[in-house]
Amino acid sequence: MSKPQTAAPARRQLRPTDVKRLNRDWRRRTDARLGLLVESVTQPFNIGSILRSAAAFGVEHLWLAGNATTPDHRGVGKTALGSERLVPWEHAGTAAQAAAAVREAGLRLVAIELTGDAQPLHEAPLDGDVCLAVGGEDHGCSPALLAAADAVAYIPQIGRVGSLNVAVATAIALAEARRREWAHDPAL
């Protein structure tokens, strides 16, 4: 005779004050500085989505390079949903100039791109203070940005699609950088 199963407790979504409390708890467990360099991403909805992910994962500064659309573009707000006000940003010029600004801020630069020497994202050097770099929708990171990077990482995929949307790839990379930090937190 089988044991009767008990009903799972009813689940409910967190109220806004509970979400704030939960986020505050995770912020206390976060010490590493995280930056983001976006080169030549031109679609406003991609920039908006990148900004929203950057705000969610505590990016302290966004450097734009090349012909990247700026957060103050009127089309960005549809996907940024106000997060464009939460992430300090600057257009730093060329990829080399942006990389120099990242280094001046004391961050290592890890490009997210498919190259012959790229490491899988889960093995990439994302510890400590780091700035992730992503490139444009069609061509990815420029040769100048790749040359300036301290390391290159890729997101392993098993499907038949060659690459991810830049905003999706950025969110995955930012989440992995934070996950890696939190995984080494002795308080967890």
N, C-alpha and C positions, 0 to 999 in steps of 0.2 A: 504494500500500500504506500502510495507516495504522500509525502508531507505537503499539506496545503501551502500554497504560496501566499505570502502576505503582500498586500498592495504596497507599491512604492509610495513614499511620501509625495504629496502634491508639490510640484515645482512651480515656482513663479519667477518672473523676471524681477531683477533688482530694481528698486526705486532709485531715482536720481541721487538721493543722499547716500544710499548704500553703494552706488557705483563710485561716487566721489571718495568714500571711505576706502573702498577696495583699491582704487587707483593710488590713493595716498600711501597705502601700505606697500604697494609695489615700488613707488618712488623712493621710499625709505630704504629699500633693498638695492637700489641702483646707484652705483658710484661712478661708473665709467662715463666718459664724455663721448657722445656720438654725434658726428657731423654727416652731412650729405652734400655731394657735389653732383649736380645735374648738368650734363653737357648736351646742348642742342636738342632737347625735348621740346617740340613745337606745339603739340596739340594741347589746347587749354584744359580739356578734361583729364589728360594724363598729368599735367602739372597740378591740377586740383586734387586728384587722387593721391599723388605723391605727397603733397602738403598735408593731407589728412593723415596719411600713414606716418609722416614725419612727426606731426604733433602727437599722435597716439603713442609713439615709441620714444618720445623725449629727445628728438634731434635738437641740439642746442643752436645750430647754425646751418643755413642752406647757402651754398655757393652755386651760382649759375654761371655757365660758360657757353661760349659760342653764341648761337642764335636761339637759345632757350627762351621760351615764353616766360614773362615775369608774372609773379603772383598778383600784381595789380591789373592784369588784363581782365577785361569785363567778362570773359567766358570761363575764367578759372573758378569763380564762386559757386557755380552749379554743382561741382563735385567737391570742392574744398569745404563748403558749408560752414564758413566762418573760421576754419583752421588757418587760413592764410594770414590771419592776424596773430597767430600764436607762435610762428616760427620766424625768427629773425633771418633776413636774407640780404644778399647783395649780388649784383652782377659783377663778377670778378674779371671779365675780359675773356682771354683765350683759355684753353685747357691748361696750358703751362702756367699762366698767371694765376688761375684758380688753384692749381696744385700747390703753387708757392704760398698762396694765402692759407691753405689748409695746413701746410707745414709750419708756417709762422704762428698759427694758432696752437701748435703742439700736438697735432694729430697725425697718425700714420694713415696712408691712403691705400685703400683696397678697392680696385675696380671690379665690377661685376660684369663679366664678359666671357664669351667662348673663345679661348685661345689655346694653343698647343701646350702651354705651360701652366694653365689655370688649374687650381686645386678645387676639389669639390667644396661647396660652401661649408659643409659641416666639418671640414678639416682645415679651413682657411684661418689665418692668423687674425682673429677678430677680438682678441683679448685686449683689455686696457682701452686707452683713448684712441678711437679710430674714426675715420671718415670713409664712408662708402661712396663709390662713384658709379654712376650709370650714364649711358649714352643715348643718343637719339633713336627715335622709333625705327628708322629704316636701316641705319648703319652701325648702331651701337657706339661704343667708345672709340674716339679717334686714335690714330697711332700716337699722337702727341700725349694724349691722356694715358694711354697704356704705358708709354715710355716713362711717364712721371710717377706711375703707381709703384708702391712698395711691394705689392702682391696683386695677383689676379685670381678671382674665384668664379666658379660657375655653379649654377643650380642644376643638380642632376635631374634628368627627366627620362622617363621610359616610354613615353608615347611617340607618336609619329609626327608631332609638331616640332619644328626646329628650334623655336624659342618662345619665350613668354612675352606678353605685353610689358612694356617698361615699367608701368605703374605697379603691376602685379609682382614683377621681379624685385622691384624696390621694396615693396611691403614684405616679401619673403625674406630678403636679405636683412632688413632692419629687425624683423622678428627674430631671426637667427642670432644676430649680434646680441640682442638683449637676452634671449634664451640661454645663450652660452654663459653670459655673466651670471644670470640667476641660478644656473645649474651648479655653479661653484660657490654659491652663497651658503656658508655653514649654518645660517639661521633657518634654511629651508629643509 
